[in-house]
């Protein structure tokens, strides 16, 4: 029996924040192939101003971006009482940053280019935790 995908309107929304258009496009395509809805943003500021935070089930964000970083976004969300699960991706993995975001509640911290299976695993954990 083939599992059915959730109705589009019922599917969780995954917000993808990355200043690299190719990463946004590829990650968005992967998320959609799993039956989820994806919203993509070129910056944390764009995400915060979009009004999409309340419908977002999980955030996948780059660590380092012009303007507000993914780490700063996480801090702001926590300060606002928003506990939406976050998965970080970065081209510049640093143990200090990894520890900081994971201790603050991040679901995962992946190095670019990341393994799609690892992202899917983290995404499943994030959505189960909601």
N, C-alpha and C positions, 0 to 999 in steps of 0.2 A: 504494500500500500504506500503510495506516495504522500508525504506530508503536505498539507495545504498551507499556502502562505497566508498570513493574516490579511484581512481587508486593508486596503491602503489607508483608509481613515482611522483604522484601529491600530495600525502598525506604529511601533515606537519611533520617535523622531531622534535621530542621531545628528548632533551639530558638530560639524568638522571645521576647525579653525586652523588655518595654515596660510602663511604668506606665499607659499609656492603653489601656483595654479595646477601644476601637474600632480602634486601630492593630493590637493583637494579633489581633483577630478578622479584620480585612481581610487582614493579612499571612498569617495562618494559612490563610485560604481560598485565597489566591493560591498558596501553597506546595502545598497539597493538590491544587489544580487541575493542578499540574505533575506529579503522581504521587508526590510525596514525603510523608512523614509529618511532621506538625508537632506540637511540644510548645510550649505557651505558658506564660509565667511573668510575673507582675506585678512581679517585682524580681529583681535579680541574686542576692540572698540565697536567694530561692525556688529559683532554678535550681541554685545550689551545693548546697542541701540536698536536692534532688530525687533525687540518685543517677543522673540522666540524662546527665551529662557524658560518660561513657565511650561511650555509644551515639550521641552527637550528631556528625553529620557537618559541620555548619556552625551558627554562632550568628549570629542577626540581633538586634542589641541597640541600644536607645536609648542616647545618650550621657549625658543628664542624667536621673537618676531619684532619688527619695528613697532615702536609705541609700547603698548601694554604687553608684557610677556605672558606666557601661559601660567607661569608660577604666580604672577601678580593677579591674573584672572582668578585662579583658584583661591587666593587669599581674599579677594573681594567677594566671591561667591560665599565663602564660609562666613565672612563678616556679616553678610546679608541673611544668614541662616539657610542658605541654599545648599542642600546636600546632594545635588545631582552628581552621579558618578563621573569621574574624569579619568581618561586614559591619555597619557602624555606620549608624544613621539618627538624625537630629536636627532639631529645630525651631529650634535655635540654632547654626547653623554658624559655627565660628571657625577661621580658617586655622591658628592655633597648635595646636588640638586635632586638626584634620585631619592636619597634618604629623606630630604625635606618634604617632597611632594607625597611620598608614600606614607610618611608619618602623619601628614595632614589628611590622609584618607584617599589618595589616588588609588585607582584600581590597578593601574599598570604603568610602566615606563619602558618604552621600546625605542631602540636605536634605529635610525633610518640607514639604509633601507630596511624596513621591518618585515618579518615573516608574517604573511597573511593569516596563517593558522594561529599564531600567537595573538594577533589582534582579535580574531574571532573568539578565541578562548576568553580574553579579557572582556570583550563585549558581552558575551554570555553571562559572565560573572556580574558585570555591571547591571545588566537588565534583571537578573535574578535578585539583586540586592535592593531593588526599588520596591 
